[in-house]
Amino acid sequence: MLEASREHLITKRAAVSPERGPHPLWDKVLNRASRGDATMAHYLAKWAGYMLTGDTREEAFLFVHGPGGSGKSTFAMTAPGKKLVL
């Protein structure tokens, strides 16, 4: 973790800081969206990290499909400003 600085080209700041440790609600969202597939949950978490940090070192594509009630919308609604309902 680094402090924001102009040298890092960081132009936005949040009122909260990321924390290490257990995140049961986020883990529940990932588990539901991946239907318990640990590899898929890891990819979704990594993809979300790219979206949250603006990191462009990797090219990642996310095509969301699957049966109703599998957590697709729940995962997508975790974007800032959206209400998360589980």
C-alpha positions in Angstrom: 0.0 0.0 0.0 1.3 3.4 -0.9 0.1 6.9 -0.1 -1.5 8.7 -3.1 0.9 11.0 -4.9 0.9 12.8 -8.3 4.0 10.8 -9.3 1.8 7.7 -9.2 -0.8 9.4 -11.5 -3.5 8.9 -8.9 -6.2 11.4 -9.5 -9.0 10.0 -7.2 -9.1 9.2 -3.5 -11.7 7.3 -1.4 -12.8 8.1 2.1 -11.9 4.5 3.2 -8.7 2.5 3.0 -8.4 -1.2 2.0 -7.8 -3.6 4.8 -6.2 -7.0 4.9 -8.0 -9.8 6.6 -11.3 -11.7 6.3 -14.0 -10.1 4.3 -17.0 -12.4 4.7 -19.5 -10.5 2.7 -17.1 -10.1 -0.3 -16.2 -13.8 0.0 -19.9 -14.7 0.0 -20.5 -12.7 -3.2 -17.5 -14.3 -4.9 -18.5 -17.8 -3.8 -22.1 -17.3 -5.0 -21.0 -15.7 -8.3 -18.5 -18.5 -9.0 -20.8 -21.3 -7.8 -18.0 -22.4 -5.4 -15.3 -22.7 -8.1 -12.2 -21.4 -6.3 -10.4 -20.7 -9.6 -13.2 -18.6 -10.9 -13.6 -16.8 -7.6 -9.9 -15.9 -7.8 -10.3 -14.6 -11.4 -13.4 -12.5 -10.4 -11.5 -11.0 -7.4 -8.5 -10.2 -9.7 -10.8 -8.7 -12.3 -12.5 -6.6 -9.7 -9.1 -5.4 -8.5 -8.3 -4.2 -12.0 -11.5 -2.2 -12.1 -11.0 -0.7 -8.7 -7.3 0.3 -9.1 -7.3 1.2 -12.8 -4.3 -1.1 -13.2 -3.8 -1.6 -17.0 -0.8 -4.0 -16.9 -3.0 -6.9 -17.9 -5.8 -7.1 -20.4 -8.8 -8.9 -18.8 -12.2 -9.6 -20.3 -15.2 -10.6 -18.3 -18.2 -12.1 -20.1 -20.9 -12.8 -17.5 -23.4 -15.6 -18.3 -25.1 -18.3 -16.5 -28.5 -19.4 -15.1 -30.6 -17.0 -13.2 -29.9 -16.6 -9.5 -26.2 -17.5 -9.8 -24.9 -14.1 -8.5 -24.1 -12.3 -11.8 -26.0 -9.2 -11.0 -24.9 -9.3 -7.3 -21.3 -9.3 -8.4 -21.9 -6.5 -10.9 -23.8 -4.4 -8.4 -20.8 -4.2 -6.0 -19.6 -1.1 -8.0 -19.5 2.1 -6.0 -22.8 3.8 -5.6 -24.8 0.6 -6.0 -26.8 -1.1 -3.4 -25.7 -4.7 -2.7 -28.5 -7.0 -1.8 -27.8 -10.7 -0.9 
